[in-house]
Amino acid sequence: MNEFMEQFLIESRELVEGATGDFLALEETPGDRERLDSVFRAVHTLKGAAGIMDFDAMGRALHAVEDVLSAVRAGASPVTSRLVDDGLHALDRVTAWLDVMEATGEPPPDAGAAADAIVARFAAPSAVEPPPRDPPPGEPSGAWLDGLLARHPAQAGAARLALRYAPDPGCFFGGDDPLSLVAGLPGILAVEVEPATPWPALDLLDPFACNLVIRVLLQAGEEEIAGLLEPARGQVEIRALRRPGSGPALPAPLRELLEAQILLLAEPTAEGAAGRIASAGRVAANVLRHAGCASEADALDRATTESLTTGNPARLTAAIAHARDGMPPPGADRSAEAPAAPVPDPEPWPGARMPQEIGARALRVDAERIDALVTLAGELTVAKNALAHAVGLAREGTDPAALAVLLRDQHAGLDRLVGELQRAVLNIRVLPLGHVFNRFPRLVREISAGLGKSVRLVVEGEATEADKAVVEALFEPLLHGVRNALDHGIEPASERRALGKAAVATIRLRAAREGEGVLVEVEDDGRGIDAAAIRAVAAGRGLLPPHVLAALTDEQAIDLAFAPGFSTAAAVTDLSGRGVGMDAVRRAVERMGGRVGIESRPGRGATLRMTLPFTLMLTRVMTVEAGGQVFGIPLDTVVETLRLPRDRIVPVGAGRAFVLRDRTVPLVSLAEALGGAADEADRPETSVVIVNLCGQPGGLAVERLGLQMEVMLKPVDGLLADVPAIAGTTLLGDGRVLIVLDVQELLE
């Protein structure tokens, strides 16, 4: 892959990640102009980058997204959940294309169909929904519509929209001109202007108060007028009269029969009015039944009854006119109309697919950290020259005592510089935890929607930094923790209201530095963890004897949730019930050399707390000898060491064990665990390293205990890359390679 393509992929992934966060933030705060501008810039930049790479399909898809965002920025349409869904869908497609380009070095040749689907998705009328409008004050919502249609039957047939505009009485002071606003609407067919309340006497008239109600029939659609009516938000009631293809398409002879009934009802004479209404209604209903439109015929029957009751044919006239033009009759329930069919998508919806990390071959580094390395390199050069000077003095026969003092001082300076160099190198690898936290807003949104729960995610401390390996390994335990909080912890909205809680639950992802490590928490305000339920499940599965379970404190009982295969779910679902969630959390955290625990507040929530090392590269280890070779064991997994008399080791089945402080501890020979032969020399004692395995002690029998040291681990590659249970390698002072073991994986 050339450097230009690599830079394009890095920047594009960053833009996708930023745009994803902006879309999710806009769903929470649709009026956030800064977020709207940010997502527009990201999409615009992505489109330009695609053009530079001659990736026409990506550019075409993003242009469709950009057009809709541009309309939102101009105030012509609002931010809606549909827009957010479509925007995230488009970003998923872009991520998939970037994955292909990273693998092949070329834009995917078959991206055209997916791009066309995105363009069609954003071009669909429902992609830009008109702003919601509250019914204006005055007459009941919808009561004005039938009269307006009846008074303008000829125009009603061509109308797509009807609106009632009741301007605020003080609108003039805001610079609004209601008549000018209406006059600027496209496709006007009929306009009615009336006083909202009867006009007072001339000497009592307030010329600065607007006292109008304006009713309009329009041939335009909602998408054409939504932006124009933005100044009148909350003062306009809009009714959609028809959509293309929403009603029956009648043959011309049947439409002519319906037209004849309208003419019959328009007779000006009062004599025989009831007979004309009954006759016209019956004929029109029979015409529709003949055409197979039974529901429309029933609606005409109801309109006939209403007109006979009032003696006014207007209601029936409007109903027949709508039936003639293939529109739902006035007053019909439009809520049951089927939504527009979704645009077909040639690729499966990616669901919770998240933007990938920046490739392992590239990492953005602050220039100040590079400058610090350059400075250290200069100081190390000085230290090297000082050592060369000491070597020269030794060759010249300098007094050994003076030479020893000089070498001691030089070693102290070199030790300081090496320590600073280690920290500087590690600082190059650090990433903010926001790098992994930013994946979760969308996951929480999708999982909570699937569970039918309203959940707000709050992220705190996302600027806290840790080694790249820690940040990337943190995703799995965080995912299990968030899923458990959503599925088990958070109550349904109805239950939360009954408990006096806010209907919208809160999950917090929190990070902070704690000494030399990093503290990461997943906190929810749900029901907490029921220690009694944990005990009951543990008893049912025989994890511990009943008397032991009864003696456990609530904190100790809750810790049983980390046991392999443990689950309190009554049934297996997509999210839980298989007993791998919290077990996987503990395994992943302890594999990084961290600790994990749960704090429960019954009725108020729970907190999953993980304490992690700042880095996995700089590690304190203890050396041991097994099978004639020296190995390193991470010191944070070592509980203690001891010399164990051989007569205290007893066989247990195919294994061995010993009793330590009234507790049975299994004993494993490290040499045998590594595939070698144990040294069975007749020694009166065996050297044992007690290690922590998922909260339980285990013993490693070794031939000899060594030193403790701080080492810089090198990732495993080459022949050892696929060998399990190796955390990394380093060099000893005598030049030998020290293999540092992953004890957790070794003894699984």
N, C-alpha and C positions, 0 to 999 in steps of 0.2 A: 504494500500500500504506500502510495507516495505521500509526502509531507502535507501537500495541499488537501488531499482527501482526509487525512488524519485530523487536521485542524478543523475541517468542515464538520466531521462527526463529533468532535469534542464540543464545539460551540453549539451545534444543533441540539445535542442532548441537554446542554445547559438551558437553552431556550425552551425546549419542550418541558423540562422540569419546572422552570419559572412560570410558563404559561399555564401548566396544570394547577399550580398553587393559586394563580390569579383567578382562574375560572372557579375554583372551589371557594375562594374568598368572596367573589362576586355573588355567589349563590346565597351567602350569609348576609352580605351587605351590598345589595344591588346598586346603591347610590354611590359607591366608592369610586370616585372619578380617577383616582391615582391607579387603582387596580385595573380599571377599564383601559386606561391609556397604556399601562404596562403590558397587558395581554395583547393589545392591538400592535404595539411595537414589536413584541416577540413574534407574532404571526407574520407581520410585515417583513421582519428581518429573515425569518425562515424562508419565506417566499422568495426574497431576493437571493438568498444563498442557494436555493434550489435552481434558480435561473442561471447562476454562475456555473453550477455543476451540470447544466443542460438536462436537468431532471424535470421535464415538462409536466409529468403527471403530478408530482408533488407540488409544483408551482400552481397548477390549475386547481387542485384541491384547496390549497391554502388561500388562493384568491377568493374562493367562494366564502371561506370563513371570514376573511378580511372584509368583504363587502357587508356581511351582516353586522360585524363589529363596528364598521364605519357608520351604519345606520343607527346603531345603539348610541354611539358617541354623539351623533347629530340630534339625538332625542326623538328620532322617528319610530323607535321601537324600544321596549324595555328589556332588561335582563330577566330571563325566565329559566325555569328548571330544564325545559326542553333545549334551550340554547346551550346551557352548561353541559347537558348530556351529549349533544351533538359536537360541541367543542372538544370534550374529552375523547369522544370517539375518533375525531379527526387526528388528535395528537397520538392516540394509540396507533393509528395507521402510519403516521410519520415515524414513530419509534420502530415499528416493524420494518419499514423501508430502510431505516438507518442500520438495523441489525443485518439486513441482507448486504448493504453496502460495505459494512465492516467485514463481513465474511468473504465477499467476492471482489471488493474494490471497485464495483460498478453499480450504477443505479439499477434496480430490479426492472427487467424488461416487461414484466406482466403487471405493472402497477396501474395501468390505464383503467381497468374495470373498477378497482377500488376507488380510484380518484373520481370516476364518473358517479359512483354511488354517493360519495361525499358531496359532490356538486349538486346532485339531485336532492340530497337530504337537506341542504341549506337553501335550495331554491323552492322547496315545498312551502305552501302557504302557512302551514302550522309552525314552520321554523322561526317565523317572526310573529309572535302573538301580539295583538293590540293591547295597550295598557288597560288594566282593569279599571272600571269606572263605577263609582257608587251611584245609585239612582238619585237624581236631583230632587230637591224638595218640591212639594206641591202635590199634584194628582198622583194616585197610586201607580206604582211601577207597571207599565204595560197597558193601563186603562186608556191611554191616549191613542194607542196604535190603531185600534179598529175604526175609530172615528176618522182618523187621518186617511186610512186606506179607502173608507167608504166615500169620503168627500172627493177623492181623486182616483176614481176607478180606472180611468184610462192610463194614468201615470203609474198606478200601483202594479200593473202587469209587467212593467220594465224595471221596476225598482229592485235593487239588491239590498239596500239599507234604508232604515228609517231612524231618525234621531230626534230627541227632544232636548233642547238646550235651554236651561233656566239659569241665566247669568247671575252671578253674585250681585246683590244690590250695590256693593261698593266697587264693582269691577272697573269703573271709570278712573278711580284713583290709582289703580294699578296699571293704567295705560292700555286696558283692553277695550276693544271696539267690537262688541258681539256681532253687529250686522256686517261689518267688514270681514270678520272671521268666517261667518257663514257664506258670504259672497265669494270667498276664495276657495270654497270646497269644489272639487271636480264632480261633474255628472249630476248637477242639480235638476230634478224633475218638477218638484213642487215645493213651495215654501209657505208657511203660515206664521204670522206674527200676531200675538195677542198679549194683552196685559196679564201679568201674573196674578194681580189683584185688581179689583175695579179701580178706575182712575178716580182720584179725589177731586174736590173742587179746585179750580185753577189757582186760587190764592193759597191752597194748601199743598200744591204739587211741589215735590222736591226734584229740581232738574238734575241734581247730581246723583240720584239713586236710580239704578236700572230696574225697571218694573216690567220686564218682558219675558215671554215664553215663546221660543221659536221651534217650530216643528218642520222637518225637512224630509223629503223623499229623494234618495240618491241612487244613481245608476252605478256609482263607484263602489269598490270593495273596501273592507275595513283596513287592509294593508295600505291603501292609497290615502286614507284620511287620518290614520292614527297619529302621525306626526303633526299634522296641521291642527289637530284638536288638543295638542298638549297644553296650551295655555288655559284651556277650559276643563282640565282634569278635575273630576269630582262634580262637575256641573252638567254633564251630558249623559243621557241614557241612549245607548245604541242598540238597535234590534236588527239582526240579520234576517232578511226576508227570504232569501233563497241562496243556494249554492248551485253551480252548474251540476246538473244530473241528480239533484237531491229529490226531485219529485217525478211523477210519471210523465213520460213523453207520449202525449196523445196524438193519434192520427188527425189529419186536418179535418175530416168530416165531423169527428167528435168535438173538436175544438169549436167548430162552427155551431154545433148544437148548443154548446155552453154559452157561446156569444149571444145566441138568440135568447137564452134565458136572462142574460144580463139586460138586453134591450127590453124584454118584457117587464122586468122589475123597474126599469127607468120610466115607465108610463107615468105622466104627471097626474092623472086623475086619481082621486081618492076612492072612487067607487070600485068595489071588487078587489081592493088591495090585498085582503087576506087570501082570496082565491088565487091571485097571481103569485103570491109568496109560496103558497102550498104547492101550486102546480110547477113553478120554476124549480123549487127545491126538490120535488119528487123526480122531475125529468133529469135534472143535473146529477142526482144521486144514482139514478138508473144508468146514466151514461158511464159514470165512473165504475159501477159494478160490472158493466159489460166489458170495460177495459181491464178488469181484474184488479181494480184499485179499491178494495173493500174498506180499508181504514180511512181513505180520503172520503169515500161515500158516507161513512158513519159520521165523519166530521161535518159534512154538509147537512146531514139530518139534524145534528145538534144546532147548526147555524139557522136552519129553517125554524126549529122550535123557538129559538131566541127571537128571531124576527117576527114570528107570529105573536109571541108574548108581548113584545113592545109595539107591534104595529109598524115598525120601521124596517124596510127591506135592506138597509145599508149593510148590516152584518152578513146577510146571505149573499148580497152582491159581491162583497169583498172575498168571501169564501169561494164563490164560483170563479171569480177572476183569477185567484191563486191556483185553483185546480186547472184552469185552462192553460196557465203559463208554467205548469209543472213545479209549483212552489207549495210548501206546507201551508195549510190554511192558517189565518190569523188565530192566535190563541192556542195553536197546537203545541204540544210539549216537544220542544226541540232538544231537550237534554238527552233523549234516547237516540238521537241521530248517531250513526256509526262514525267514528273518527276516520279521518283520511287514512287510507292504507299506508303503512310505512314503506319507505323506499327500500326495495330489496337490496340486500348487501351480499356481494359475491364471496365475502370472507366471513368466518364466524366472528361474533362479537367477542373481543378479547377479555371481557370481564375485568378482573382485578389485575390485569397485566400492568406492571408499573414500568416507568422509564428505567432503562438499565443504568448502571453506574458508568462513570467515565472509564473507558478501557484501561486495563491494568498497565498498558504500555505508556500511558500519559497521565501526568498528575500536575495540576496547577500549584505553583509554589510562590509564596510571597517573596519579593525581591530582597527584603531585609534579611530573610533567613539565608539566602544565597550569599549576601554580603558578609554575614557572620561566619559562614564557612570559609570564605576567602580570607578573612582576618585570622581565623584559626590556622589556616594553612600557612600563613606567614609566620605565626608564632611557632608552629611545629618546625619550620625550616630553621629558625633560630635555635630551637632545642636540639635539632639534629647536628647543627654546627658545634654546639656546646659539647655534645657527646663525642664528636670527632676530635675536639680539642682534648677531652679527657683521655681518649685512646692514644693520642700523641704523647701526652704526659706519661702514660703507662709505658710506652715504648722507650721513653728517655730515662726510665728508671726512677721516676718521682717517688718520694717517700710513700710507702703503702698506706700509712695512717692518713696522710693529707689527701691521697688519692681516694681513699674510702669516703672521707667527708665530702669531697667534691662530687663523687658518684652518687652519694646519698642525696645531696642537694639537687643534682640534675634529675635523679629519679623522681623526686617529689614534684619538680616542675613539670616533668613529662607526664606524671600521673594526673596532675591537674589538667593539663591540656587534653589528654586522652579522654578524661571525663567530660570536659566541655565539648569535645568533638563528638562523643557519643550522643550527648543531649542535642547538639545542633543537627546531627544527622537524623535523629528521631523526630525532631521538630519539622523536618522536611516532609516526613510521612504522615503528619497529623492531619486530621480532617475534623471539621465541626460536626457534632452529632446531628445537626440539622440535615446533614447529608442523608441520614437514614430516617430521621423524624419526618422529613418532607414526603415520604412515601405513604404516610398513614392517613392524612385527611381524606384522600379518595377511598382508601380501604374502609375506613370507618363509615363513610357516606354510603358505600355500596352494601356493606354487611348489615348496617343498621336498617337500611331500606328493606333488605331481604327479610329481616326479623320483624319488621313493622314497628321499630322503636325509633324515637326521636333522640338523637345523641349529638352533643356538641363536643368537639375535640379541642382541647387547649394545650398548646405546646409551650414549655418553659425551659429556658437554659439551652436552647438549640445551638448557641454559639460555643458551648463547652467543647473542648477539643480532646481527642484521643487518637491513638495510633490508627492508621488506615485499616489494619487487620482487625482491630477491636470493633471499629465502627461498622465494617462490612459484616462481621460475624454476629453483630448485635441484632440484625433484622429478624432472624428466626425466633429467638426468645421473646422479643418484643411482639412479634406477630401472634404467638401463642398467648401471651399475656393479654393483649388487646381483644383477641377473640373470646377468651374466657370471660373477660369483663363484660363484653357485649352480650354473650349468650347466657352466662350464669349470673353475673352480678347485677346488671341493669334490669330493673323491673319494667313491665309494660306501662304505658302512660296512665292507663286507668288505675292501676295499682299504686302508682306514685302519687296520683292526685288523692286517692283515698288515704294515703299515709301523710298527706300534707306536704309532699315534695313537689318541686317544679316538674312539670310534665316532660320537659326536655332535660335529659340526663347529661352529665358531664364526665368525660374521661380526660385525664391529664397525663401527658408525657412530660417528664421532668428530668433534667440532668444537671449535675453540678460536680465540681472537683471536690474530692474528699481526701485530704492528705496527698499521698502519692498515687491515688487511684481515682476512679470516676464512679459516682453514684447515679444510677438510672432508676426511675420509678414509673410504674403504671398505676395510676390511682383512679378509682371510680367512686361515685356517690350512690351506689346501688344498695343491695340488701345485705352486703357483707357475706361472710362465710359462716355457715352453721356448723359449729364444732360437733354438735350431737349427731348431725347427719354424717359427718366424716367418720365418727366412731362407729355408727351403724353400718356403713358400707365396709369399713375395715373389718368389723366383726363378721359380716356376711361373707367376706372373701378370705377370712382366716389369716389376715396379715399379722395379727398379734393375738395372744391369748386374752380372753375377756377381762381377767383381773389386771393385766398390764394396761389394756385400753382404759379401764376405769380409773387407773391411777394417773393417767396422763393429764397434764394441764391442757387448757384450751389451745395454747400456743403450740404445744407438742402434738396435739391431735391434728391441728390445721397443717402442720408440717408433713403429715402423712399424705397430703394431696400430691406431694412430689414422688410418691412411690410409683414404680413402673406399673403401667396398666390400670392405675387408679382413676376412676371417674364416678361422679355422682349423677351423671345424666341418666334419665330413665330410658332413653332411646338413642340410637345412633342417628346423627344428622350430618349435614355437610360440615358443620362447625365443631361438633363435640360428640362425646359418647364412646370414643375408641380408647380413651385412657392414655393418649400419647402427649397431651398438651403440656402439663406442668412437669412431667418427667423429662420431656425434651428441653424445657427451659433450664432445669437444673443441670442436665448433661452438657448443654451448650455453654452455660455460664462457667461451670467447673472446668470444662475443657480449656477455657480462656484463663483459668487460674483465679476465678472470681467466686463470690458467694451469693446466695439468693435466699430470700425468705419472704413470708407473707405476714402483713399486719392486718387484722380484721377488726372492723368496728361494726358490730351487729346493728343492722338497720340503717347504718350511715355510710357503708362502703368498705372498700378494702384497698390495700396498697401492695403491689408486688415490687419488692426492693432488690435491686441487683448492684453489688459492689464489684467493680471490674478493675483490672490493672490498667494503667495509662498506656502501656505498650506491651506487646508480646515479644518484642525483639530483644530488649535488655532484661535479662532474667537472672535471678539469684538461684544457683543450683548447688546441690551437694553431690560430690562424686562418690561412686561406689564401684567395687570390682566384682564382676560376676563372669564365670566361664573364662577367666584369664584376661578379660578386657575391661577397660574403665568406661563407665557410663555416667551420665548426669541425670539427676532427678530434680525437677523444679522444687525449690524449697517451700513454695506456698502449698504444696500438696503433702509435705512431710509434717506429721504431728510430733513424732519423737523417734529416737533411736535407742536401742538397748542390746545388751548381751544376754541371750536367752540360753539357759542350760538345756542341753539336748534332752534330758529326761523329762522336761516340761512339755515337749512336743509330742502330741498323741495323734494317731491316725484317726480320721473321720471319713469313712467310706473310702473313696479313691484319693482323698486329699488329706491335709494335715491341719492341725489347729493347736492353739495354746490358750491358756486363760490369763488375761491381763486385768487386774483389779476387778475380779468377779465377772468378767465379761469374756465370752468365747470369741477369739479372733482367728479367722482363717489365715493360713500361712502358705505362701507360694514362693517357690524357688525362682529367683529372677533369671538364673541361667536357663532353667527348663522352660520358663515362659518365653524366652527368646529363641527357643529351639535348640539349645545346647545341652550339655550334660553338667549336672551340679557336681561341685567338688565335695565328695563325701569323705574327706579326710577325717580321721578320728580326732576331732577337736572337742574339748569339753563344752564349748559354748558356740552358739551360732549368732552372727551379727544380723540384726533384724531392723528394718526401717518400717515404722508404722505410718501408713499413708491414709489419707481421707478419700473414701470412694463413695460418692453420693451420700455423704453424711454418715457413712458407716466406716469403722476402722478396718484396715486390712494389713497384713504383714508381708513384707518382701524379705526373703532370706538371701543375703549376699555374702560374699567371701571376705570382703574387707570394706570398712567405712573410710571415706576420704575427707577431702577438704570442702569448705564452702567458698564459693566465689561468685562474682558477678560477671556474666558473659554476654556478649552480643551475639544473638542467635542468627545464623544464616539459614534462610529457607531451604528446604530439601529439594534437590534437583538431581538430574542425571540418573544413575542406577538406583538410587534410593528414593526417587520421586514417588514411586507407587508402593513403597514399603510402609505398612501401617505402623502406628504407635511411635513414630519418630516426630518430635516437636521441632527439631532443627539440629544444626551442628555448629561447633566452634572449634578453635584451636587451643590446645594447652600450651603452657610455657615452654615445654620441651619439643613442640612442633607436632605432637600427636593430635589426631582428630578426635574430638569428644562428641559422641552422639548423645543428645539430650532426649530422654524418653517422654512420651505422653502416657503417663501411668494409667489414666482413666481408660484410654483406648486399649492399652496393653492387656488389662485385666478384665475387659468386658466378656 
